[in-house]
Amino acid sequence: MLIKKFSEIGIGDVSQVGGKNASLGEMYNKLSGKGIRIPDGFTTTADAYWLFLKENHLKEHLENLMKNLDKNKFSNLSIIANQARECILKGNFSKNLKESILDAYHHMGNNNNIPVAVRSSATAEDLPKASFAGQHDTFLNVNGDESVLLAVKKCMASLYTDRAIKYREDKGFFHHDIALSVGVQKMVRSDLACSGIGFTIEPESGFENIIQLSGVYGLGENIVQGAVNPDEFFIFKPSLELGKYSIIQKKLGTKDKTMTYAQSFEHSSVINMVTPLEKQNQFVLTNPEITTLAQWALIIERYYKRPMDIEWAKDGITQELFITQARPETVHQTKNKKVHNIYSLKERSTIVVSGNAIGNKIYAGPARLLTSPSQAGLLQDGEILVTDTTSPDWDPLLKKAGAVVTNRGGRTSHAAIVARELGVPAVVGTINATENIKDGELITVSCSEGKTGFVYRGALSFEENQVDFNKLTLPDTEVKFILSDPEKAFQLSFLPNNGVGLLRMEFIITHQIKIHPMALIKFNEIRDNEVRTIIDELTQNYSRKDEYFIDKLSQGIGVIAASFFPKEVIIRMSDFKSNEYANLIGGKQFEPIEENPMLGFRGAARYYHELYREAFALECKAIKRVRDDMGLTNVKIMIPFCRTLVEGRKTIEVLEKNGLVRGKDNLEIYMMVEIPSNVILLEEFAKIFDGFSIGSNDLTQLTLGIDRDSELMSSHFDENDAAAKKTIATAIRKAKVSGKKIGLCGQAPSDFSDFAEFLVIEGIDSISFNSDALLDGINNINKAEKLRKITK
């Protein structure tokens, strides 16, 4: 047959109509009954394509052209491809084929000319291991007999675009084995609304519990071309299936262009227009529409029993949503996500500076010396940021940097924490990096040589080797993450772990929210007009300014909680110091000035105090939304820097007033052990809280009386100190006697195998690591547990 209607084809017809058209027919026939809308249409078959080549004597000519293709350098690719397309376009349809196409077109429009989409579908297209997506042409808003026939011929000719030829060569397909089926489908007027793509798997990491949708105004070609920054929506499948609020994250794109139809297909089928600013600042889909598309995507995935790549469109006239295409997702089918990269230098040169090594990577590139975040424009993507020190204001720059070098800061400094989260190497606390490194010179940052990181002169060569940890055995002691950046969560979830032992809320507040919560609550009291303007801009899509804080925080927490679901994710309530809070937008007006913020207005003391009590309520509402609305009940709460028993009880009361009741829906509330008073009275604290996590940095600092961020005193800061270890051991033993779980969050168990051994012997329940230290930590714990069994 030369023509088949969608109602006559299914997934078994790939050899005749290609994967794209076969999938459309399959969904039209099998999934329409489940509520999924598929625009009706028909296809030309592979037989029609071969007949066209035969009647125009093109088959041998095309084969000869491909024999002349330079398959080494592809120097004549454009010439060969152009000649192939030209000979197809000069061909003529037989009377039978022409009438068959037009009869199907007329029948679809009830004998009226209607606008249609004319799409290419290669007969080897959209196979699980090779997708031809985007290789061949599509024509939209095609109307009238001659325009339809021309579009069909152009689709056939697009089998020989430069990219399609190169793709087949790369994938090992024989050109003369592939036919081109053309799908003619009723046009969805997305030019008057919006359209986009979706994946039933997170496309960057391959995380399978996420559906990601992207959308733009007008036709979806702007997404394919990368011409605009689309809106993005992340939907959590388990919540979706339970009927919970499943949209765990929404990202507003610029969408500065809208692709619409031109008047004449023969001249130009589409044009790009500037999107009005008001529309740019709105999401293209409502929450119910996002949920509907996600439900359809899940149905499609379950039907095909594999991750899928879909295209969707909304009709601006009827306001109806449609699925216009679905094919297997191919990127993550063969990826092995469980590997670890090992870096090693192949040569060495003069050491410029040294300091604390963060991460285990090596990176070479030009140095860029900056003194302030206001110089962001000077830093190019991939350059090495060299500066005195960093604060949360530097976060946007750090995301552009290939590596980071600072004069000041220890292993728990801001630069160190953010570098770990971003997966970039950093050497911090060098003292004189900005003096010894010249702006623009080539340097190599090496963090692969132990605790000390080195900056070498010149761009040195190095090796990167992958280590498979599929067979890595988790120890009896639980191994968890220390996390703060939601953008890393999906990828990190593939590493061996027992969940998240410490989710730092501060990163989400500084990077995604940026505004002091009290400045949102008491916006009308803000005296600085510039601050008011900035807040107005950031919160413009929210009817209530405090809802901005709740929404952004719940999304950040939700992404991390979903990434590790159903494993527990323990979120530490905010633990900014007053000087750090003051650096948030609008923060200076609402924060006290303290001589020693490290020991001042921080932690639990803020939660019930009149200066912050209303802001803490927003934190609670965000967590309640994650647990109750999203259904992510794996989220647990941890209270930092709780100085006294009275403070502990007050905090529990405040949590209850804000709807977070200990024990309700299995909610557990933990306390950080980071003050000597926590250890001394741990049995009493155990009557208030469900468990504990030792913050080894603060506990060591307060036990030894050392400022852990002081370069002058950094050599004296040692978690292996006898006093620090005895304090930690006492906390573990008291927790055991009280029948409470206790873990530890810190770097020492990965840096020192003897420290891990000490914790295992004392009976610690869990140890949490930064992502760069996780595998070393697991190895150290396994060694310690093996040694303990031998010595028993």
C-alpha positions in Angstrom: 0.0 0.0 0.0 1.1 3.5 -0.8 -0.9 5.3 1.9 -2.0 4.2 5.4 -4.2 6.1 7.9 -3.1 6.4 11.5 -6.1 4.1 12.4 -4.5 1.4 10.2 -0.9 1.4 11.6 0.8 0.4 14.8 4.2 -0.2 16.3 4.6 -3.3 14.2 4.7 -1.2 11.0 8.1 0.4 11.6 9.5 -1.1 8.4 6.8 0.5 6.3 6.1 3.9 8.1 9.1 4.5 10.3 9.3 4.7 14.1 7.8 8.2 14.4 4.7 7.4 12.4 4.3 3.9 13.8 4.4 5.3 17.3 1.7 7.9 16.4 -0.5 5.2 15.0 0.0 3.0 18.0 -0.9 5.7 20.4 -3.8 6.9 18.3 -5.3 3.4 18.4 -4.3 2.2 21.8 -4.0 5.2 24.1 -6.7 7.6 22.9 -9.1 5.6 25.1 -7.0 6.6 28.1 -7.6 10.3 27.4 -4.4 11.1 25.4 -5.1 13.3 22.5 -3.2 12.4 19.3 -4.0 14.5 16.1 -5.3 12.3 13.4 -3.4 11.8 10.1 -2.1 9.4 7.4 1.3 8.4 6.1 3.0 7.5 2.9 4.7 4.1 3.2 8.2 2.8 2.4 6.6 1.2 -0.7 5.6 4.7 -1.8 9.2 5.9 -1.4 10.8 3.0 -3.3 8.2 3.4 -6.0 9.0 7.1 -6.3 12.7 6.3 -6.7 12.0 3.5 -9.2 9.7 5.5 -11.4 12.2 8.4 -11.5 15.3 6.1 -11.9 16.9 7.5 -8.8 18.0 4.5 -6.8 21.2 3.7 -8.7 22.1 7.4 -9.0 21.8 7.9 -5.2 23.9 4.8 -4.5 26.6 6.1 -6.8 26.6 9.5 -5.0 27.0 7.8 -1.7 29.9 5.7 -3.1 31.7 9.0 -3.9 31.3 10.4 -0.4 34.6 11.1 1.4 34.0 8.9 4.5 37.2 9.9 6.3 37.1 13.7 6.4 33.6 14.2 4.8 35.1 17.0 2.8 32.5 16.7 0.0 29.5 16.0 2.3 27.6 19.2 1.5 28.1 18.8 -2.3 27.0 15.1 -2.3 24.0 15.8 0.0 22.9 18.8 -2.1 23.1 16.7 -5.3 21.1 13.9 -3.7 18.3 16.3 -2.6 18.2 18.0 -5.9 17.6 14.8 -7.9 14.8 13.8 -5.5 13.1 17.2 -5.8 13.3 17.1 -9.6 11.4 13.8 -9.5 7.7 13.5 -10.2 5.0 11.6 -8.4 3.1 9.0 -10.3 -0.6 9.6 -10.9 -1.5 6.8 -8.5 0.8 8.1 -5.7 -0.3 11.7 -6.2 -4.0 10.8 -6.1 -3.5 8.6 -3.1 -1.9 11.5 -1.1 -4.5 14.0 -2.1 -7.5 11.6 -1.5 -6.2 11.0 2.1 -5.7 14.7 2.6 -9.2 15.6 1.4 -10.8 12.8 3.5 -9.0 14.1 6.6 -10.5 17.6 6.0 -13.9 16.5 4.9 -13.1 17.7 1.4 -11.9 21.0 2.8 -8.3 22.2 2.7 -7.0 22.2 6.2 -3.6 23.1 7.7 -1.4 20.1 8.4 2.0 19.2 9.7 4.1 17.2 7.3 6.7 15.1 9.1 9.6 12.8 8.0 9.8 9.4 9.5 12.8 7.2 8.4 12.0 3.4 8.4 15.0 2.8 10.8 14.0 5.8 12.9 13.5 5.9 16.7 15.0 2.5 17.4 15.9 2.0 21.1 19.6 2.4 20.3 19.5 4.9 17.5 17.1 7.8 17.2 17.0 9.8 14.0 15.3 12.6 15.8 15.9 16.0 14.2 17.8 14.5 11.3 15.0 15.0 8.7 12.7 17.9 7.9 9.2 18.8 9.2 6.9 21.4 7.6 4.2 23.1 9.5 0.9 24.9 8.6 0.9 23.4 5.1 -2.4 24.1 3.4 -3.7 23.1 -0.1 -3.0 20.3 -2.6 0.1 21.7 -4.2 1.7 22.7 -0.9 1.0 19.3 0.6 2.6 17.5 -2.4 5.6 19.8 -2.3 6.1 19.2 1.4 5.9 15.5 1.0 8.6 15.6 -1.6 10.8 17.9 0.5 10.5 15.4 3.4 11.7 12.6 1.1 14.6 14.7 0.0 15.5 15.4 3.6 16.7 11.8 3.9 19.8 13.3 2.4 20.5 16.3 4.5 24.1 16.7 5.6 23.3 15.8 9.1 21.2 12.7 8.2 24.0 11.3 6.0 26.6 11.9 8.6 24.3 10.3 11.3 23.8 7.2 9.3 27.6 6.9 8.7 28.2 7.3 12.4 25.6 4.7 13.3 26.6 2.2 10.6 23.4 2.3 8.6 23.6 1.6 4.9 22.0 4.6 3.0 20.2 2.4 0.5 18.5 0.4 3.2 16.6 3.4 4.6 13.3 4.6 3.2 11.4 7.8 4.1 7.8 7.6 5.2 5.9 11.0 5.4 3.3 11.6 8.1 0.6 14.2 7.3 -1.1 15.2 10.5 -3.9 17.7 11.5 -2.2 20.9 12.6 -2.3 21.8 16.2 -2.5 25.7 16.4 0.3 25.9 19.0 1.4 29.1 17.2 -1.4 30.7 19.2 -0.5 29.0 22.4 2.6 26.9 23.3 4.5 23.7 22.7 7.4 21.7 23.9 9.1 18.4 24.6 9.2 16.0 27.5 11.3 13.1 28.8 10.1 10.3 31.1 13.6 10.2 32.5 15.7 13.1 33.8 17.7 13.8 30.6 21.0 14.9 32.2 21.5 12.2 34.9 19.1 9.4 33.7 17.2 9.5 37.0 14.1 7.4 36.2 11.6 8.8 38.8 11.4 12.2 37.1 9.3 13.4 34.1 10.8 16.6 32.7 8.7 18.9 30.5 10.0 21.9 28.6 7.9 24.5 26.9 7.9 27.7 24.8 5.4 30.0 23.3 4.4 29.2 19.7 6.0 26.4 17.7 8.4 24.0 19.4 11.2 24.5 16.9 12.7 27.2 19.1 13.5 24.4 21.6 15.0 22.1 19.0 17.2 24.9 17.7 18.2 26.2 21.1 17.0 29.6 20.1 15.3 30.4 23.4 15.5 29.4 27.0 12.4 27.4 27.7 10.4 26.9 30.9 11.2 23.6 32.6 9.0 21.5 34.9 10.1 18.5 36.9 7.4 16.0 38.0 8.0 13.3 40.5 6.4 10.0 39.3 5.6 8.4 42.7 3.8 11.6 43.9 2.0 11.8 40.6 0.7 8.2 40.9 -0.5 8.9 44.5 -2.4 11.9 43.3 -0.2 14.3 45.3 1.2 17.6 44.2 3.9 16.2 42.0 5.6 19.3 40.4 8.7 19.4 42.5 10.4 22.2 40.5 9.5 24.9 38.0 12.2 27.0 36.2 11.1 30.1 34.3 12.8 30.5 31.0 13.2 33.7 29.1 11.2 32.6 26.1 12.1 35.9 24.4 11.0 34.6 20.9 7.7 33.1 19.7 7.7 31.1 16.5 4.5 31.5 14.5 3.3 30.7 11.0 4.0 32.8 8.0 1.3 33.4 5.4 2.8 31.4 2.6 4.3 27.9 2.8 6.1 28.4 -0.5 8.1 31.3 0.7 8.6 30.9 4.4 6.6 28.6 6.7 7.5 30.2 10.0 8.7 33.5 11.5 10.1 34.3 14.9 8.6 37.2 16.8 9.7 38.9 20.0 7.6 37.6 23.0 6.0 40.5 25.0 7.8 40.9 28.4 4.7 40.2 30.3 4.4 36.8 28.7 8.1 36.1 29.2 7.6 36.4 32.9 4.7 33.8 32.9 4.9 30.1 32.7 3.6 28.6 29.4 1.5 26.0 31.3 -0.7 26.0 34.3 -0.2 23.4 37.1 -3.2 21.4 35.9 -1.8 21.3 32.4 1.6 20.3 33.6 0.0 17.5 35.6 -2.1 16.3 32.6 0.9 16.1 30.3 2.9 14.3 33.0 0.1 11.8 33.4 0.0 11.2 29.7 3.8 10.8 29.5 3.7 8.2 32.3 0.9 6.3 30.5 3.0 6.3 27.3 6.2 5.2 29.2 4.3 2.3 30.9 2.7 1.3 27.6 6.1 1.1 25.8 7.9 -0.2 28.8 10.9 2.1 28.3 11.8 5.8 28.9 10.3 8.0 26.2 11.0 11.3 24.5 7.8 13.1 23.6 6.6 16.2 21.9 3.5 18.1 23.0 1.5 21.1 21.8 -1.4 23.2 23.0 -4.0 24.4 20.5 -4.6 28.2 21.0 -8.1 28.0 19.5 -9.5 25.0 21.4 -7.1 25.2 24.4 -6.6 21.5 24.1 -3.3 19.7 24.8 -2.0 17.1 22.3 0.9 14.6 22.1 2.4 15.1 18.6 5.2 12.6 18.8 6.7 9.9 21.1 9.9 7.9 20.6 12.3 5.9 22.8 14.8 7.9 24.8 18.2 6.7 23.7 20.9 8.7 25.6 20.8 6.8 28.8 20.1 3.3 27.5 23.7 2.2 27.6 25.2 4.6 30.1 26.9 3.2 33.2 26.3 5.8 35.9 28.2 3.9 38.6 31.7 5.0 37.9 34.3 7.1 39.7 36.9 9.3 38.1 40.5 9.1 39.3 42.9 11.9 38.2 46.7 11.8 38.1 49.3 14.2 36.8 51.6 13.0 34.0 54.1 15.8 34.6 55.0 18.5 37.1 56.3 22.1 37.1 57.0 24.9 39.5 54.5 25.0 42.4 53.0 28.5 42.5 51.0 28.1 45.7 49.5 25.4 47.8 46.6 25.0 50.3 43.7 22.8 51.2 42.6 20.5 48.4 38.9 20.3 47.8 37.7 17.4 45.6 40.0 15.0 43.8 40.1 16.5 40.3 42.8 18.2 38.2 42.0 21.2 35.9 44.2 23.3 33.7 43.3 26.7 32.2 43.8 30.5 32.3 43.6 32.2 35.7 41.2 35.1 36.2 42.0 37.3 39.2 38.9 39.0 40.6 38.4 41.1 43.7 34.6 41.3 43.8 31.4 39.5 42.5 30.7 42.7 40.6 33.5 41.7 38.1 31.5 38.7 37.0 31.7 39.8 33.4 35.4 39.3 33.3 35.2 35.6 34.1 34.7 33.4 31.0 33.3 29.9 31.3 35.9 27.4 32.3 38.5 29.9 33.5 40.1 29.4 37.0 38.7 31.9 39.5 41.5 33.3 41.8 40.4 35.6 44.6 40.9 36.5 48.2 37.9 34.7 49.6 34.2 34.0 48.6 30.8 34.4 50.1 27.3 33.4 48.9 27.4 36.5 46.6 30.0 34.7 44.5 27.9 31.6 43.8 26.9 32.6 40.2 30.6 33.1 39.4 31.6 29.8 40.9 29.3 28.0 38.6 31.2 29.4 35.6 34.6 28.5 37.0 36.6 25.5 36.0 38.5 25.6 39.3 38.8 27.9 42.3 41.8 29.2 44.2 41.5 31.5 47.2 43.9 33.2 49.7 41.7 32.6 52.7 39.3 29.8 53.9 39.6 26.4 55.4 38.1 23.1 54.4 34.7 24.1 55.7 34.8 27.6 54.1 32.2 28.8 51.6 34.5 28.3 48.6 35.3 24.8 49.7 31.6 23.8 50.3 30.4 25.2 47.0 33.3 23.8 45.0 32.4 20.3 46.3 28.8 20.8 45.4 29.7 21.9 41.9 32.2 19.2 41.4 35.1 21.5 40.5 38.5 21.4 42.1 39.5 24.1 44.6 42.6 25.0 46.5 41.7 27.3 49.4 43.7 29.0 52.2 46.8 29.5 50.0 47.4 32.9 51.7 49.1 34.5 48.7 47.4 33.2 45.5 46.4 36.7 44.3 50.0 37.8 44.7 51.8 34.9 43.1 49.4 34.1 40.2 49.2 36.5 37.3 45.9 37.4 35.6 45.5 35.4 32.4 48.4 33.0 32.9 47.9 29.3 32.3 48.0 27.2 35.5 47.1 23.7 36.7 45.0 23.1 39.8 45.7 19.7 41.3 43.6 18.2 44.1 44.6 14.6 43.4 47.5 14.5 45.7 45.9 14.2 49.2 44.8 16.9 51.6 47.2 19.4 50.2 46.2 21.0 46.8 48.9 22.5 44.5 48.7 25.1 41.8 51.4 24.5 39.1 52.8 26.9 36.5 51.5 26.1 33.0 48.9 23.7 31.6 50.1 20.3 32.6 49.0 17.0 31.1 47.0 14.6 33.3 45.1 11.4 33.2 41.5 10.6 34.1 40.6 7.0 34.8 37.2 5.6 35.6 36.7 3.1 38.4 33.6 0.9 38.4 31.9 0.7 41.8 29.0 -1.6 40.8 30.4 -4.2 43.1 31.2 -1.9 46.0 29.6 -3.1 49.2 28.0 -0.7 51.6 29.2 -1.2 55.2 26.9 -1.9 58.1 27.4 1.6 59.3 25.1 3.8 57.2 26.8 6.0 54.7 25.0 9.2 53.8 25.5 12.5 51.9 26.1 16.0 53.0 24.2 18.0 50.3 23.0 21.5 49.6 22.7 22.1 45.9 19.5 20.5 44.3 21.1 20.6 40.9 23.5 17.8 41.8 21.0 15.6 43.6 19.8 13.4 40.7 23.3 12.5 39.6 24.6 11.9 43.1 21.7 9.6 43.9 23.4 6.9 41.7 26.3 6.6 44.0 26.1 4.0 46.8 24.4 5.6 49.8 21.8 5.3 52.5 20.3 8.7 52.0 21.1 12.3 53.0 22.3 12.9 56.6 22.6 16.6 56.2 20.8 18.8 53.8 22.0 22.4 54.2 19.1 24.8 53.6 21.4 27.8 53.4 22.5 27.1 49.8 19.0 27.1 48.5 18.2 30.4 50.3 21.3 32.2 49.1 21.3 30.8 45.5 17.6 30.4 44.6 15.8 32.7 47.0 18.4 35.4 47.6 16.1 37.5 49.7 16.0 37.7 53.5 12.7 36.2 54.6 11.8 39.1 56.9 12.3 41.4 54.0 9.5 39.5 52.3 7.2 39.4 55.3 7.7 43.1 56.2 8.2 44.4 52.6 6.2 47.5 53.3 8.7 48.5 56.1 11.8 48.4 53.9 13.4 51.8 53.8 15.9 51.2 50.9 14.1 51.9 47.6 16.7 50.0 45.5 16.1 46.9 47.7 12.4 47.2 47.2 12.8 47.4 43.5 15.0 44.2 43.4 12.5 42.3 45.6 9.6 43.4 43.4 11.4 42.1 40.3 12.3 38.7 41.9 8.8 38.1 43.3 6.7 39.5 40.4 5.0 36.2 39.7 3.7 35.8 43.2 0.6 37.5 44.7 2.2 37.2 48.2 5.9 37.9 48.6 6.2 35.3 51.4 4.9 32.7 49.1 8.0 33.3 46.9 10.1 32.0 49.8 7.9 29.0 50.6 7.7 28.0 46.9 11.4 28.3 46.1 12.5 26.6 49.3 10.0 23.7 48.9 11.2 23.2 45.3 14.8 23.0 46.3 14.1 20.6 49.2 11.7 18.6 47.1 14.2 17.9 44.3 16.7 16.5 46.8 14.1 14.5 48.7 12.7 13.1 45.5 16.2 12.1 44.3 16.8 9.9 47.3 13.2 8.8 48.0 12.3 6.6 50.0 15.7 6.9 51.7 15.7 9.5 54.6 16.7 13.0 53.9 17.5 15.0 57.0 17.2 18.7 56.4 18.9 21.1 58.9 16.8 24.2 59.5 18.6 27.4 58.6 21.9 28.0 60.4 23.1 31.3 59.0 25.1 33.6 61.3 23.7 37.2 61.6 26.4 38.6 59.3 25.6 36.0 56.6 21.9 36.7 56.9 22.7 40.4 56.5 24.2 39.7 53.1 20.9 38.5 51.7 18.8 41.1 49.8 17.1 43.3 52.4 18.9 41.6 55.2 20.9 44.4 56.8 17.7 46.1 58.1 16.6 42.9 59.9 19.8 41.6 61.4 21.7 42.7 64.5 25.4 43.7 64.4 27.4 41.2 66.4 31.1 41.1 67.4 31.2 37.3 67.2 28.4 36.0 65.0 29.8 32.4 65.2 28.7 32.3 68.8 25.8 34.8 68.5 22.3 34.9 67.1 22.3 31.6 65.2 20.6 28.2 65.2 17.7 27.3 67.5 17.9 30.7 69.3 16.4 32.4 66.2 13.4 30.1 65.7 11.4 31.4 68.7 12.8 34.9 68.9 10.6 37.8 67.8 13.3 39.0 65.3 13.0 35.7 63.3 10.0 33.8 64.5 7.8 34.8 61.4 10.6 33.8 59.0 11.0 30.4 60.7 7.3 29.9 60.1 8.1 30.2 56.3 10.7 27.5 56.6 8.2 25.2 58.3 5.6 25.9 55.7 8.0 24.9 53.0 8.9 21.6 54.7 5.2 20.9 55.4 4.5 21.4 51.7 7.2 18.9 50.8 6.0 16.3 53.2 2.2 16.8 53.1 1.5 18.1 49.6 4.3 16.4 47.6 4.1 13.2 49.7 7.9 13.2 50.4 7.6 11.9 53.9 11.2 10.7 53.8 12.1 14.3 54.8 13.1 14.7 58.5 14.1 17.8 60.4 17.3 18.6 62.3 17.8 21.5 64.7 21.3 23.2 64.7 23.1 24.9 67.5 20.6 24.2 70.3 22.3 25.4 73.4 20.0 24.4 76.2 17.1 22.0 77.1 14.7 25.0 77.4 15.7 26.0 73.9 15.1 22.5 72.6 11.6 22.4 74.1 10.8 25.8 72.8 11.8 24.8 69.3 9.6 21.7 69.4 6.7 23.9 70.4 7.3 26.3 67.6 7.5 23.4 65.1 4.2 22.1 66.4 2.5 25.5 66.1 3.6 25.5 62.4 2.1 22.1 61.7 5.3 20.0 62.1 4.3 17.7 64.9 6.9 15.2 66.0 5.6 11.7 65.3 2.8 12.7 62.9 3.2 10.9 59.6 6.4 9.4 61.0 8.1 12.9 61.3 11.3 12.6 63.2 13.1 15.6 64.6 16.9 15.4 65.2 19.4 17.7 66.9 22.9 18.6 65.9 25.5 17.8 68.6 28.0 20.6 68.1 28.2 22.3 71.6 29.8 20.8 74.7 26.5 21.3 76.5 24.8 19.0 74.0 27.2 16.2 75.0 27.0 16.9 78.8 23.2 16.8 78.8 22.7 14.4 75.9 20.5 12.0 77.9 18.2 14.9 78.7 18.2 16.1 75.1 17.2 12.5 74.1 13.9 13.0 75.8 13.2 15.9 73.4 14.6 14.7 70.1 14.4 11.5 68.0 18.1 11.3 67.3 21.4 13.2 66.9 24.0 14.1 64.3 27.4 15.2 65.5 28.6 18.3 63.7 32.3 17.6 64.1 33.5 20.9 62.9 31.7 23.1 65.4 32.1 20.5 68.2 35.9 20.4 67.7 36.0 24.2 67.4 34.2 24.7 70.7 36.0 21.9 72.5 39.4 23.2 71.6 38.5 26.9 71.5 39.8 27.4 67.9 38.3 29.4 65.1 38.1 26.8 62.4 38.2 29.4 59.6 41.4 31.1 60.9 44.4 30.5 58.6 46.7 31.3 61.6 45.1 28.6 63.7 44.2 26.1 61.1 47.1 23.8 61.9 45.7 23.5 65.5 42.2 22.5 64.3 42.2 18.7 64.5 39.2 16.4 64.9 41.8 13.7 65.8 42.7 15.7 68.9 42.3 13.5 72.0 39.9 16.0 73.6 37.7 16.2 70.5 37.6 12.5 70.1 36.7 11.9 73.7 33.8 14.4 73.4 32.6 12.6 70.3 32.9 9.2 71.9 31.0 10.4 74.9 28.1 11.6 72.7 27.9 8.3 70.9 27.9 6.3 74.1 25.2 8.4 75.7 23.0 8.2 72.6 23.3 4.4 72.7 22.3 4.3 76.3 19.3 6.5 75.5 18.3 4.3 72.6 18.7 7.0 70.0 20.4 7.0 66.7 23.4 9.1 66.3 25.5 10.0 63.2 28.4 12.3 62.3 28.7 14.8 59.5 32.3 15.7 58.7 35.4 15.3 56.5 37.7 13.4 58.9 36.3 9.9 58.3 37.2 10.1 54.7 40.6 11.8 55.2 41.7 9.5 58.0 41.1 5.8 58.1 41.9 5.7 61.8 39.2 8.3 62.5 36.7 6.1 60.7 37.9 3.2 62.7 37.4 5.1 65.9 33.8 6.0 65.0 33.0 2.4 64.0 34.5 1.0 67.2 32.4 3.5 69.2 29.3 2.2 67.4 28.3 5.3 65.3 25.1 4.6 63.4 25.8 6.7 60.3 28.5 8.9 58.8 27.7 11.6 56.2 30.2 12.8 53.6 30.5 15.4 51.0 30.1 13.9 47.6 33.8 14.1 46.7 34.7 12.1 49.8 32.0 9.5 49.8 33.9 6.6 48.1 37.0 7.1 50.2 34.7 7.2 53.3 33.0 3.9 52.3 36.4 2.2 51.9 37.6 3.5 55.2 34.5 2.3 57.0 34.7 -1.1 55.3 38.3 -1.5 56.5 37.4 -0.4 60.0 34.5 -2.9 60.2 36.6 -5.7 58.9 39.3 -4.9 61.5 36.7 -4.8 64.2 35.5 -8.2 63.3 39.0 -9.6 63.3 39.9 -8.1 66.8 36.6 -9.3 68.4 
